[in-house]
């Protein structure tokens, strides 16, 4: 009875201040980051508005269960706080909104890899900032108090909030798009600025992607083969090798003019290599890049990886036995695009089964299975080697014997002392990558093959390279040249050179996107088929220079794409580094 009296009495003079404190508490976790974004002119008012609207949703349970206000607010607040820490931290680093696309990339990483990113990006000043953020949230929680309404009014008010915040916008978007699925997608886009919906939306979409990928192997087996495929080498033994690097920026390789001797072994082989110096990747993320690199997809037609043969399938159709050797971490055979590609091969070797990526699982481990594949009795072989390369955290990419660069010699003056260890560890990772790639070339040469080896990286990495020397890693929302400039080189055996034109001197500086690799590969391998576009082959006389487009091709009307020339370095690599 006393509770009922308290409810009716409070309702006569509604506690607007109490409701205000509740709203401020829930808004704080989304709103503080959106306010910083707004004040810094990083983005417009939309995100701030949507965070404001979505924060009102949490008032509904508070009105329905006023006696449990503090407990419910604490439980909801802990979830909001955890999500807000990620959003705020990302803003501190990039001055960008922590978008759903960023979270999608996180879900494509494993826990250990995500931990490495946290370690790399951590700065001391984040501790007091995060502590202050947490303390303010706690102080707001201490000001909360129950807001009582008669039961009927509370139900009506809570229902009105849910309808206004969720129901009406969802129905409106459904009507606009003509389907519930379309309406839900648009509604999800609207609620992205607010926590925890960033995580909820991203995880739901990630789950859909995983489910799609589970069927991709089955679907890939049903993709029609290439039309009228012919192989100029069909009656001869051949062994072809594709080495895919990871996170390696060619601007940090002495082979490409970097003043530090980071590629001494490849430098020795330079006269034997066709070193292409104007190749970029279309996207700075492994899966998104390889969807294009290993298929007929590109920035203009990004979905073709779903409906056209991959490079592995193409070579199988040409009669090659295919191998996939990877040192990318696979505690299990992760059901991602990489697994789809690897499972299309006849044989797979998954080397990195460590629970923790911060372990001595160096790329040198690919050499033994590579030599075993070379010795396989199949007369025609394709061997794909996928390296961990120079992926974060760089200090885990090389053994202690390759810890060569430890001081400032050869380091740009703009690199700060606190950045120096990371800068040096990346160069050491490039040094070890040089050892691995050159070892693969040498071992391949020793097998006296008839064929060629092609090496490229999936994408680059900015390790305090670009102007200002304050960028670390990759961020498609704030692109810099080092994220896209990749090494691209090929070595051919004497037998192969005898029967193939391998004089590419005039082709080495052609502007090229690795999204068209499959056309170059087919050209080099002597394959022809109806789908082959010689104008997209880097080594063809019919090559046609195109604008090098980078960015997210899935943004509406290709608004996510930009011409790489807008961020391309305007001076030679060595000159840029020495400035």
C-alpha positions as CSV (number, residue, x, y, z in Angstrom):
1,X,0.0,0.0,0.0
2,X,2.8,2.4,0.9
3,X,4.4,1.9,-2.5
4,X,1.1,2.7,-4.3
5,X,0.7,5.8,-2.3
6,X,4.2,6.9,-3.2
7,X,3.5,6.3,-6.9
8,X,0.3,8.3,-7.0
9,X,1.7,11.1,-4.9
10,X,4.8,11.5,-7.1
11,X,2.8,11.4,-10.2
12,X,1.0,14.6,-9.2
13,X,4.2,16.5,-9.4
14,X,6.2,14.6,-12.0
15,X,9.9,14.4,-11.3
16,X,11.3,15.9,-14.5
17,X,14.7,16.4,-12.9
18,X,14.9,12.7,-12.1
19,X,14.0,11.8,-15.6
20,X,16.6,14.3,-16.9
21,X,19.3,12.7,-14.8
22,X,18.4,9.3,-16.2
23,X,18.5,10.5,-19.7
24,X,21.8,12.3,-19.2
25,X,23.3,9.1,-17.8
26,X,22.3,7.0,-20.8
27,X,23.1,9.7,-23.3
28,X,26.6,10.2,-21.8
29,X,28.1,7.0,-23.1
30,X,27.1,7.7,-26.8
31,X,26.9,11.4,-26.6
32,X,30.3,12.4,-25.3
33,X,32.0,10.9,-28.3
34,X,29.5,12.3,-30.7
35,X,29.9,15.7,-29.1
36,X,33.7,15.5,-29.6
37,X,33.2,14.5,-33.2
38,X,30.8,17.4,-33.7
39,X,32.9,20.0,-32.0
40,X,36.0,18.9,-33.9
41,X,34.2,19.2,-37.2
42,X,35.0,15.5,-37.9
43,X,31.4,14.9,-38.9
44,X,28.0,16.6,-39.1
45,X,25.1,16.8,-36.7
46,X,23.4,13.5,-37.7
47,X,25.5,11.3,-35.4
48,X,24.9,13.5,-32.4
49,X,21.2,13.6,-33.1
50,X,20.9,9.9,-33.5
51,X,22.8,9.3,-30.3
52,X,20.4,11.7,-28.6
53,X,17.3,9.9,-29.9
54,X,18.5,6.4,-29.2
55,X,19.5,7.2,-25.7
56,X,15.9,7.8,-24.8
57,X,15.1,4.2,-25.4
58,X,16.6,3.2,-22.0
59,X,14.1,5.4,-20.2
60,X,11.4,2.7,-21.0
61,X,12.6,0.1,-18.5
62,X,13.3,2.8,-15.9
63,X,9.6,3.9,-16.0
64,X,8.3,0.3,-16.0
65,X,10.4,-0.8,-13.0
66,X,11.2,2.3,-11.0
67,X,11.9,0.3,-7.8
68,X,14.9,-1.2,-9.6
69,X,16.2,2.0,-11.2
70,X,19.7,1.9,-9.8
71,X,20.2,-1.8,-10.5
72,X,18.9,-1.7,-14.1
73,X,20.8,1.5,-14.8
74,X,24.0,-0.1,-13.5
75,X,23.6,-3.2,-15.7
76,X,22.7,-1.3,-18.8
77,X,25.4,1.3,-18.0
78,X,28.2,-1.3,-17.8
79,X,27.4,-2.5,-21.3
80,X,27.2,1.1,-22.6
81,X,30.4,2.0,-20.8
82,X,32.3,-0.9,-22.4
83,X,31.2,0.0,-25.9
84,X,31.8,3.6,-25.3
85,X,35.4,3.0,-24.4
86,X,36.0,1.5,-27.8
87,X,34.3,4.4,-29.6
88,X,36.1,7.0,-27.5
89,X,39.5,5.3,-28.0
90,X,39.1,5.1,-31.7
91,X,38.3,8.8,-31.8
92,X,41.4,9.6,-29.7
93,X,43.5,7.7,-32.3
94,X,42.0,8.6,-35.6
95,X,39.7,11.6,-34.9
96,X,37.1,9.5,-36.7
97,X,33.8,7.9,-35.7
98,X,34.0,4.3,-34.7
99,X,31.8,3.0,-37.6
100,X,30.2,-0.3,-38.2
101,X,32.7,-1.1,-41.0
102,X,35.6,-0.8,-38.4
103,X,33.9,-3.2,-36.1
104,X,33.4,-5.6,-39.0
105,X,37.1,-5.6,-39.5
106,X,37.5,-6.3,-35.7
107,X,35.2,-9.3,-35.9
108,X,37.4,-10.6,-38.8
109,X,40.3,-10.6,-36.4
110,X,40.8,-13.1,-33.6
111,X,41.1,-12.1,-29.9
112,X,44.9,-12.2,-29.9
113,X,45.2,-10.1,-33.0
114,X,42.8,-7.5,-31.5
115,X,45.0,-7.5,-28.4
116,X,48.0,-6.7,-30.6
117,X,46.2,-3.7,-32.1
118,X,45.4,-2.4,-28.6
119,X,49.0,-2.8,-27.6
120,X,50.3,-1.0,-30.7
121,X,47.9,2.0,-30.4
122,X,48.1,2.4,-26.7
123,X,49.4,5.8,-25.4
124,X,49.9,6.7,-21.8
125,X,47.5,9.7,-21.9
126,X,44.6,7.3,-22.7
127,X,44.7,6.0,-19.1
128,X,43.7,9.3,-17.4
129,X,41.3,10.0,-20.3
130,X,39.5,6.6,-19.9
131,X,39.6,7.0,-16.1
132,X,38.0,10.4,-16.3
133,X,35.4,9.0,-18.7
134,X,34.6,6.2,-16.3
135,X,34.5,8.4,-13.2
136,X,32.0,10.8,-14.8
137,X,29.8,7.9,-15.8
138,X,29.9,6.7,-12.2
139,X,29.1,10.1,-10.7
140,X,26.1,10.4,-13.1
141,X,24.9,7.0,-11.8
142,X,25.0,8.2,-8.2
143,X,22.6,11.0,-9.1
144,X,19.9,8.6,-10.4
145,X,16.7,8.1,-8.6
146,X,13.4,6.4,-9.3
147,X,10.8,8.2,-11.4
148,X,7.3,6.9,-10.4
149,X,4.2,7.0,-12.5
150,X,0.9,5.2,-12.0
151,X,1.2,1.7,-13.5
152,X,-1.0,2.5,-16.5
153,X,0.7,5.8,-17.3
154,X,4.1,4.1,-17.0
155,X,3.1,1.4,-19.5
156,X,1.8,4.0,-21.9
157,X,4.9,6.2,-21.6
158,X,7.3,3.3,-22.0
159,X,5.3,2.1,-25.1
160,X,5.3,5.6,-26.6
161,X,9.1,5.8,-26.2
162,X,9.7,2.4,-27.9
163,X,7.3,3.3,-30.7
164,X,8.9,6.8,-31.2
165,X,12.5,5.6,-31.1
166,X,12.2,2.2,-32.8
167,X,8.7,1.4,-34.2
168,X,8.0,4.5,-36.2
169,X,11.4,4.9,-37.8
170,X,11.5,1.2,-38.7
171,X,8.0,1.2,-40.2
172,X,8.9,4.4,-42.1
173,X,12.1,2.9,-43.6
174,X,10.3,-0.3,-44.5
175,X,7.7,1.7,-46.4
176,X,10.4,3.7,-48.2
177,X,12.4,0.6,-49.2
178,X,9.4,-1.6,-49.9
179,X,10.7,-4.5,-47.7
180,X,11.3,-5.2,-44.1
181,X,14.8,-6.3,-44.8
182,X,15.6,-3.1,-46.6
183,X,13.9,-1.1,-43.8
184,X,15.9,-2.9,-41.2
185,X,19.1,-2.2,-43.0
186,X,18.3,1.5,-43.2
187,X,17.2,1.6,-39.6
188,X,20.5,-0.1,-38.5
189,X,22.4,2.6,-40.4
190,X,20.5,5.2,-38.4
191,X,21.3,3.7,-35.0
192,X,25.0,3.1,-35.6
193,X,26.2,6.3,-33.8
194,X,24.7,5.0,-30.5
195,X,26.2,2.4,-28.3
196,X,25.8,-0.5,-28.0
197,X,24.0,-0.7,-31.3
198,X,27.3,-0.4,-33.2
199,X,28.3,-3.8,-31.8
200,X,24.8,-5.3,-32.2
201,X,24.4,-4.3,-35.8
202,X,28.0,-5.3,-36.7
203,X,27.7,-8.7,-35.1
204,X,24.4,-9.4,-36.7
205,X,25.8,-8.5,-40.1
206,X,29.0,-10.4,-39.4
207,X,26.9,-13.5,-38.6
208,X,25.2,-13.1,-41.9
209,X,28.5,-12.9,-43.6
210,X,29.8,-16.0,-41.9
211,X,26.6,-17.9,-42.9
212,X,27.1,-16.8,-46.4
213,X,30.7,-17.9,-46.4
214,X,29.7,-21.3,-45.2
215,X,27.8,-21.8,-48.4
216,X,30.5,-20.2,-50.6
217,X,32.6,-23.4,-51.0
218,X,29.5,-25.2,-52.2
219,X,28.6,-22.2,-54.4
220,X,32.1,-22.0,-55.8
221,X,31.9,-25.5,-56.9
222,X,28.9,-24.6,-59.0
223,X,30.5,-21.5,-60.7
224,X,30.8,-22.0,-64.4
225,X,34.3,-22.7,-65.6
226,X,36.1,-20.1,-67.8
227,X,35.0,-20.2,-71.4
228,X,37.3,-21.7,-74.0
229,X,40.3,-21.9,-71.7
230,X,43.5,-22.8,-73.5
231,X,46.9,-23.3,-72.1
232,X,50.0,-22.7,-74.3
233,X,52.0,-24.9,-71.9
234,X,49.4,-27.7,-71.7
235,X,51.8,-30.4,-72.8
236,X,54.7,-29.4,-70.6
237,X,55.5,-29.7,-66.9
238,X,55.3,-26.5,-65.0
239,X,55.5,-25.2,-61.4
240,X,54.1,-21.7,-60.7
241,X,54.3,-20.0,-57.3
242,X,52.3,-17.1,-55.9
243,X,53.6,-15.6,-52.7
244,X,51.2,-13.3,-50.9
245,X,52.7,-11.0,-48.3
246,X,51.0,-9.1,-45.5
247,X,51.1,-5.4,-44.5
248,X,54.3,-4.7,-46.4
249,X,54.8,-1.2,-47.7
250,X,57.3,-1.1,-50.5
251,X,58.4,2.4,-49.5
252,X,60.2,0.7,-46.6
253,X,62.2,-1.7,-48.8
254,X,65.7,-0.8,-49.9
255,X,64.9,-2.7,-53.2
256,X,62.6,0.3,-53.9
257,X,65.0,3.0,-52.8
258,X,64.6,3.1,-49.0
259,X,67.9,4.3,-47.5
260,X,68.0,1.6,-44.8
261,X,69.2,-1.8,-46.1
262,X,66.0,-3.7,-45.3
263,X,66.0,-6.0,-48.3
264,X,69.7,-7.1,-48.7
265,X,68.9,-10.5,-50.1
266,X,66.4,-9.2,-52.7
267,X,68.8,-6.4,-53.5
268,X,71.3,-9.2,-54.5
269,X,68.7,-10.8,-56.7
270,X,67.6,-7.5,-58.3
271,X,69.1,-8.3,-61.7
272,X,67.1,-11.5,-61.8
273,X,63.8,-9.9,-60.8
274,X,61.2,-8.0,-62.7
275,X,60.5,-5.3,-60.0
276,X,57.4,-3.3,-60.7
277,X,57.4,0.0,-58.9
278,X,53.9,1.5,-59.5
279,X,51.5,-1.1,-58.1
280,X,48.9,-0.4,-55.5
281,X,46.3,-2.5,-53.6
282,X,42.6,-1.5,-53.9
283,X,41.9,-1.8,-50.2
284,X,44.0,-1.7,-47.0
285,X,42.5,-4.8,-45.4
286,X,43.4,-8.4,-46.2
287,X,40.1,-10.0,-46.8
288,X,38.6,-7.1,-48.8
289,X,41.8,-6.8,-50.8
290,X,42.1,-10.5,-51.6
291,X,38.5,-10.7,-52.7
292,X,39.6,-8.6,-55.7
293,X,43.3,-9.8,-56.0
294,X,42.4,-13.4,-56.3
295,X,39.3,-13.1,-58.5
296,X,37.8,-11.2,-61.4
297,X,36.3,-8.7,-58.9
298,X,37.6,-5.1,-58.8
299,X,36.6,-1.7,-57.5
300,X,34.0,-1.3,-60.2
301,X,32.6,-4.8,-59.8
302,X,33.3,-5.9,-56.2
303,X,30.7,-8.6,-56.1
304,X,32.3,-10.7,-59.0
305,X,34.2,-12.8,-56.4
306,X,30.9,-14.5,-55.7
307,X,30.1,-15.5,-59.3
308,X,33.4,-16.0,-61.1
309,X,36.3,-18.5,-60.7
310,X,39.2,-17.6,-58.4
311,X,42.8,-17.8,-59.4
312,X,43.1,-21.2,-57.8
313,X,40.0,-22.5,-59.6
314,X,41.4,-21.2,-62.9
315,X,44.6,-23.0,-62.4
316,X,42.8,-26.2,-61.5
317,X,40.8,-25.9,-64.7
318,X,44.1,-25.6,-66.6
319,X,45.2,-28.9,-65.1
320,X,47.4,-27.8,-62.2
321,X,47.5,-29.5,-58.9
322,X,47.1,-26.7,-56.3
323,X,48.6,-26.2,-52.9
324,X,47.9,-23.5,-50.3
325,X,50.4,-23.0,-47.5
326,X,49.6,-20.3,-45.0
327,X,51.2,-18.9,-41.9
328,X,48.2,-16.7,-41.2
329,X,46.8,-17.6,-37.8
330,X,44.2,-20.4,-37.9
331,X,43.4,-21.9,-34.5
332,X,40.7,-23.6,-36.5
333,X,40.1,-23.3,-40.3
334,X,38.3,-20.0,-39.9
335,X,35.3,-19.8,-42.0
336,X,36.2,-16.6,-43.8
337,X,37.0,-15.6,-47.3
338,X,40.6,-16.8,-46.8
339,X,39.4,-20.2,-45.8
340,X,37.2,-20.3,-48.9
341,X,40.1,-19.6,-51.2
342,X,42.4,-22.0,-49.4
343,X,39.9,-24.8,-49.4
344,X,39.6,-24.6,-53.1
345,X,43.1,-25.9,-53.4
346,X,43.8,-29.6,-53.6
347,X,46.1,-29.6,-50.5
348,X,46.3,-27.1,-47.6
349,X,49.0,-26.5,-45.0
350,X,47.9,-24.5,-42.0
351,X,51.0,-23.7,-39.9
352,X,49.9,-21.1,-37.4
353,X,47.8,-22.9,-34.8
354,X,49.0,-21.0,-31.8
355,X,46.5,-19.9,-29.3
356,X,48.3,-16.6,-29.1
357,X,49.6,-14.8,-32.1
358,X,52.4,-13.2,-29.9
359,X,54.4,-16.4,-30.4
360,X,57.5,-17.6,-32.2
361,X,55.5,-18.6,-35.3
362,X,57.8,-17.0,-37.9
363,X,57.3,-17.1,-41.7
364,X,60.4,-19.2,-42.0
365,X,58.1,-22.1,-41.1
366,X,56.6,-22.0,-44.7
367,X,59.9,-23.0,-46.2
368,X,59.7,-26.8,-45.3
369,X,56.2,-27.4,-46.6
370,X,57.0,-25.2,-49.6
371,X,59.9,-27.5,-50.5
372,X,57.7,-30.5,-49.9
373,X,55.2,-29.1,-52.4
374,X,58.0,-28.5,-54.9
375,X,59.0,-32.1,-54.6
376,X,55.5,-33.4,-55.2
377,X,55.3,-35.7,-58.2
378,X,52.5,-33.8,-60.0
379,X,53.9,-32.5,-63.3
380,X,52.0,-29.3,-63.1
381,X,51.6,-27.5,-59.9
382,X,50.4,-24.1,-58.5
383,X,51.8,-23.3,-55.0
384,X,50.3,-20.4,-53.1
385,X,52.2,-19.3,-50.0
386,X,50.4,-16.8,-47.7
387,X,52.8,-15.1,-45.3
388,X,52.1,-13.3,-42.0
389,X,54.7,-10.8,-43.4
390,X,55.0,-7.5,-41.5
391,X,51.7,-7.7,-39.7
392,X,51.3,-6.0,-36.3
393,X,52.7,-6.5,-33.8
394,X,55.9,-6.1,-35.7
395,X,58.3,-7.3,-33.0
396,X,56.7,-10.7,-33.2
397,X,57.3,-11.1,-36.9
398,X,61.0,-11.7,-36.7
399,X,63.5,-13.7,-34.5
400,X,66.0,-11.9,-32.3
401,X,68.8,-12.5,-34.9
402,X,67.0,-10.0,-37.2
403,X,66.8,-7.2,-34.6
404,X,69.2,-5.1,-36.7
405,X,67.6,-1.6,-36.6
406,X,67.7,-0.2,-33.1
407,X,68.8,3.5,-33.4
408,X,67.9,6.6,-35.4
409,X,70.2,6.1,-38.3
410,X,68.1,6.4,-41.4
411,X,65.0,7.4,-39.5
412,X,63.1,10.5,-40.6
413,X,63.6,13.4,-38.2
414,X,59.9,13.8,-37.6
415,X,59.6,10.3,-36.0
416,X,59.4,10.9,-32.2
417,X,61.4,9.0,-29.6
418,X,58.3,7.2,-28.4
419,X,57.6,6.1,-32.0
420,X,61.1,4.9,-32.7
421,X,60.8,1.3,-31.3
422,X,57.8,0.6,-33.4
423,X,59.4,2.3,-36.5
424,X,62.5,0.1,-36.0
425,X,60.6,-3.1,-35.4
426,X,58.7,-2.6,-38.6
427,X,62.0,-2.3,-40.5
428,X,63.2,-5.4,-38.8
429,X,60.1,-7.2,-39.8
430,X,60.7,-6.1,-43.4
431,X,64.3,-7.4,-43.1
432,X,63.0,-10.8,-42.0
433,X,60.4,-10.8,-44.7
434,X,63.2,-10.2,-47.2
435,X,65.0,-13.3,-45.9
436,X,61.8,-15.5,-46.2
437,X,60.8,-14.3,-49.7
438,X,64.4,-14.5,-51.0
439,X,64.7,-18.0,-49.5
440,X,61.5,-19.1,-51.3
441,X,63.0,-17.8,-54.6
442,X,66.3,-19.5,-54.0
443,X,64.7,-22.8,-53.1
444,X,62.4,-22.6,-56.0
445,X,65.4,-21.9,-58.3
446,X,67.3,-24.9,-56.9
447,X,64.4,-27.2,-57.9
448,X,65.2,-26.4,-61.6
449,X,61.5,-25.6,-62.3
450,X,59.8,-24.6,-65.5
451,X,57.8,-21.6,-64.3
452,X,57.8,-18.4,-62.4
453,X,57.3,-17.0,-58.9
454,X,55.3,-13.8,-58.3
455,X,55.4,-12.0,-55.0
456,X,53.1,-9.2,-53.9
457,X,51.7,-7.9,-50.6
458,X,48.0,-7.8,-49.9
459,X,48.2,-4.2,-48.7
460,X,50.7,-1.8,-47.2
461,X,51.0,-0.3,-43.8
462,X,51.7,3.3,-42.6
463,X,54.2,3.2,-39.8
464,X,54.8,6.9,-39.1
465,X,55.7,7.3,-42.9
466,X,53.2,9.9,-44.1
467,X,53.3,13.6,-43.5
468,X,53.3,14.5,-39.8
469,X,54.5,11.0,-38.8
470,X,51.6,10.3,-36.6
471,X,49.8,7.6,-38.5
472,X,50.2,3.9,-37.5
473,X,48.4,1.1,-39.3
474,X,45.6,1.3,-41.8
475,X,42.4,3.3,-41.9
476,X,40.4,3.4,-45.1
477,X,38.5,6.4,-43.8
478,X,41.8,8.4,-43.7
479,X,43.9,6.9,-46.5
480,X,47.6,7.5,-46.9
481,X,49.9,6.3,-49.6
482,X,51.9,3.7,-47.5
483,X,48.6,1.8,-46.8
484,X,48.3,1.1,-50.6
485,X,51.9,1.0,-52.1
486,X,52.9,-2.6,-52.3
487,X,55.8,-4.6,-53.6
488,X,55.2,-6.5,-56.8
489,X,57.9,-8.6,-58.4
490,X,58.5,-11.8,-60.4
491,X,61.3,-14.3,-60.9
492,X,61.3,-16.7,-63.9
493,X,63.4,-19.8,-64.3
494,X,65.8,-20.2,-67.2
495,X,63.6,-22.9,-68.7
496,X,60.6,-20.5,-68.6
497,X,62.6,-17.6,-70.1
498,X,63.6,-19.8,-73.1
499,X,60.0,-20.2,-74.2
500,X,58.5,-17.0,-72.9
501,X,59.1,-13.3,-73.5
502,X,60.3,-12.1,-70.1
503,X,61.5,-8.6,-71.1
504,X,59.4,-6.3,-69.0
505,X,61.8,-3.3,-68.8
506,X,59.2,-1.0,-70.4
507,X,56.4,-2.3,-68.2
508,X,57.9,-1.9,-64.7
509,X,56.5,1.6,-64.0
510,X,53.0,1.1,-65.4
511,X,50.3,2.3,-63.0
512,X,48.5,-0.8,-61.9
513,X,46.1,-2.1,-59.3
514,X,46.5,-5.6,-57.9
515,X,42.7,-5.9,-58.2
516,X,43.5,-7.0,-61.8
517,X,46.1,-9.6,-60.8
518,X,44.2,-12.5,-62.3
519,X,44.6,-11.1,-65.8
520,X,48.3,-10.6,-65.4
521,X,48.7,-14.0,-63.9
522,X,46.8,-15.7,-66.7
523,X,48.9,-13.8,-69.2
524,X,52.2,-14.8,-67.6
525,X,51.0,-18.4,-67.3
526,X,50.2,-18.6,-71.0
527,X,46.4,-19.0,-70.5
528,X,43.7,-17.7,-72.7
529,X,40.0,-17.6,-72.3
530,X,37.0,-15.4,-73.2
531,X,37.0,-13.6,-69.9
532,X,40.7,-12.6,-70.1
533,X,41.1,-8.8,-70.5
534,X,44.6,-8.1,-71.9
535,X,44.1,-4.4,-71.2
536,X,44.2,-5.3,-67.5
537,X,47.4,-7.3,-67.8
538,X,50.4,-5.5,-66.5
539,X,52.7,-7.3,-69.0
540,X,50.5,-7.2,-72.1
541,X,51.2,-5.1,-75.2
542,X,47.4,-4.3,-75.0
543,X,47.7,-2.9,-71.4
544,X,45.6,0.2,-70.8
545,X,46.5,2.6,-68.0
546,X,43.5,3.3,-65.8
547,X,42.9,5.6,-62.8
548,X,44.0,3.7,-59.7
549,X,40.8,3.7,-57.6
550,X,41.0,2.9,-53.9
551,X,38.4,2.8,-51.1
552,X,35.2,1.1,-50.1
553,X,33.3,0.2,-53.4
554,X,30.1,-0.7,-51.4
555,X,29.3,2.8,-50.4
556,X,26.4,4.2,-52.3
557,X,27.2,5.2,-55.9
558,X,30.9,4.5,-55.3
559,X,31.3,7.5,-53.1
560,X,33.8,5.6,-51.1
561,X,36.2,5.5,-54.0
562,X,38.9,8.0,-54.7
563,X,41.8,8.2,-57.2
564,X,45.0,7.2,-55.6
565,X,46.8,10.0,-57.5
566,X,45.2,12.4,-54.9
567,X,47.4,10.9,-52.1
568,X,50.3,9.5,-54.2
569,X,53.7,10.6,-53.0
570,X,55.0,13.4,-55.3
571,X,58.7,12.5,-54.9
572,X,60.9,9.4,-55.0
573,X,60.7,7.2,-51.9
574,X,64.2,7.8,-50.8
575,X,63.7,11.6,-51.0
576,X,60.5,11.4,-48.9
577,X,62.1,9.3,-46.2
578,X,65.1,11.6,-45.8
579,X,63.0,14.7,-45.4
